[in-house]
Each structure stands twice: as structure tokens, then as C-alpha cells.
């Protein structure tokens, strides 16, 4: 008989917490066919006390899920898999914070069996023990190997030694970025999971983003609970951009010259494609998609890293569902780049330029019969454009409408949201913006 259940898989982050999935009878399940927990099932099976739980998790996966048809697809899936987080600590507050955030695999020194037993009785955790270069489960079976990397020779040696281990944990010395990139390149396409020991968010970010794909996970070795909170916030920001933003079609109702003002050019540390830009507006309740300067022109070279975003007072969308003023942007701050379909990604600000320029006021409505309207001020220049909801065709894309050509009746992309904000955070209160 088939039934449904809610299962929490939190040893690997991020996983669909409380996802509703099909549960089959355990004896009917092909262990190798368990695709939901992928190869982590073998790790769970080796950790003695939760053997029955591992079987339950495996039984919650459908055998009918499709398999990759080629080794290239498998390699691609490996790159896209969720990053894992293990925590190595003796601090009870750190353990509590990690469990509350869905990270349940903990490393202990072999002398800390008592702490591991204590927490195993209070929460569903996977206690592992570090002993002489190996990571063991409670039955003293090898789960992973730990190695220190201080030279290129260590990387080559590691590749040979890791043949007997599915999971490798690396402790880097003073150099981190280049060795991490070498490790990513070395194990690219393999089915091994490589962790790096991280002592703060900055180190974890280096390891998780090396060569774009990053390592398979991090071992967060800390005694400060703030490090757990910082890493969780980092993952939350990354997860946010995986969702599609809801965009609406607005109709231009007015275009007027508006005199001089201090406008902000936002130069990002990445390149944008036609149809991409930043969400900006005079009111937080409605943000226009302002196109990047990636379009070719007879008068000026394209600058696909730049958005001429508007005056200093305008709101711009940033991660976490928040907004900030354009005047608050500076090098190192993150913003959201979005395209006309609603696909979003994070980008880092490299430079902000504020200069006095002539402005143009643009007004729009979603419902022409409504009193609700939306406005944005932009520099009055041919290189400044709003994104149209209609598809384009490359570098000469009509998806970008220059403000100098904008007219009443044109359609543009708009993001609507609640208008009330306090320090960029959405709140519920009465507010009038004009």
C-alpha cells in the first residue's frame, strides 16, 4: 500500500525540508536506485545507530526516478548537487544553532564520546569521530579521510590516497584560494565529495565558490555561534536566487523631462546579457527593470557591467527581499540582477559613480483604470533603457527601450511589492508615496 509522509533530510544542506514524497515499503526498494538522497545513502548506512533511519530515508525515494543517460550528465549533476555542511565543535550553543538550521552531522575528537552521546540522546544527529587522519562512525568504521594540504605535491598524493575513500576532508594551510581551485580541478567529474575545514564564513565562501562550482562542502570548525548564523545567511542568499521573481507588465502613462539631479551608475563585477538589469524605482511598491548598458551603439562602446540606475533617492532590490537606496550602494555590496523572465542572480558591486545629469520622469500603471501608479527617474540619455516584456533578438534587442524613445502606451517590466519599508525591510503599515 502506498502512502505519503513528510521527511526531514538535513545532513546535507540545502535539502527540501519537510518535502512530501512517496513512501514505499522498505523491502521493495532498490538501495542503489535511491536518487533522492543520492550517494549519501551509503554514508547514512555506515553510521550504525541511524541504520534504520537510513533505510527509512531510502524507502521514501521512488525507484522510478530517471537516471542520467551519460557520464557527462552525471558529472553535471554532481556539480549541481547541494553543498554539505558538517560542524566540528565542543560548544553546545554552536551545536544547538546548527541543529536548528538543519545541519545534523557533527565531528568530535575521539576523547569527546560523552558529548556525542549526550547530544545523540537529545537530537537526531550523525556523530562522527576524528582519529589519526580518519573520520569514523560510532562503530569505528571509516567514513572519510582527513588530510592536510600545504604544497602541490600534497594534492597529487591526495588524489592517490583518496582512491579508498568516498569522502575527503582537507585542512588547508596558509594558502587557500589556489589550492582549493586545484582540488576542484583535480576531482572534477569524480563521484567523491571533498570538504574543506573552514574556521569562518570568509574561508567557507572561498571553498564553496572555487572555480565557480566549489568543493562539495565545508566542515565548519568553530566555537562561536555567530559563524553558524553567518553561514546559514550565506546559503539563504544563494537559495533565494534559485527562485523566479514574479514580474508584471506595466503601461507607460507619462514621460516628462525633470531637470538636473544626482544619478547613480552601478558598475558590477560581472557581465550582463541583453534583457538583464537591476530593479529600481521611486517607490518600493513598484520597481522597474532598468536595462544594463550591454547594447551596442554607434556613439559609445557597450559597458555590459554597468546599469545607469537612476537618482540617489531611488530604491534598488538587494538580496533577502530587501531594498536599499542607490546612494547606499558601494563596492562589495550585493545586488540582484534579473532578466525579463524573472530569473535572478547575485552580483557584487565593484564601483558606484554619482554625477549630476539631466533627468527624465517616467510614469506607468498596471491597470489603466486604477489610481495606483509607479514612477522612476532616469538620466535622459540614449544608453539608459527600460526592459520590455516582449522577447528580443540579440544585441539589437527590442527588449530594451531607451528612455529617449519611450512613449505613452509602451509596455515595460515591473516588480510590484508592498510599499512600506523600514531600513529596507518590508513592514505592514499605512504609507502614502507620491
ABEGO torsion letter per residue (X at the ends): XBBBBBBBBAABOBBBBGBBBBBBBAAABBAAABAAAEAAAAAAAABAAAAAAAAAAAAABBAABBBBABAAAAAAAAAABBBBBBBBBABAAAAAAAAAAGBABBBBBAAAAAAAAAAAAABBBBBBBBBGGBBBBAAGBBABBBBBBABAAAAAAAAAAAAABABBBBBBBABAAAAAAAAAAAABGBABBBBBBBABAAAAAAAAABGGAEBAEBBBBBABAAAAAAAAAAAAAAAAAABBBBBBBBBBABBBBAEBBBBBBBBBABBBBBGBBBBBBABAABBBBBBBAABBBAABBBBAABBBAEBAABBBBBBGGBBBBAAABBBGBBBBBBBAAGBBBBBBBABBBBBBBBBBBBBBBABAABABBBBBBBBBBAABBBBBABBBBEAABAABBBAAABBBGBBBBBBBBBABBBGGBBBBBBBBBX
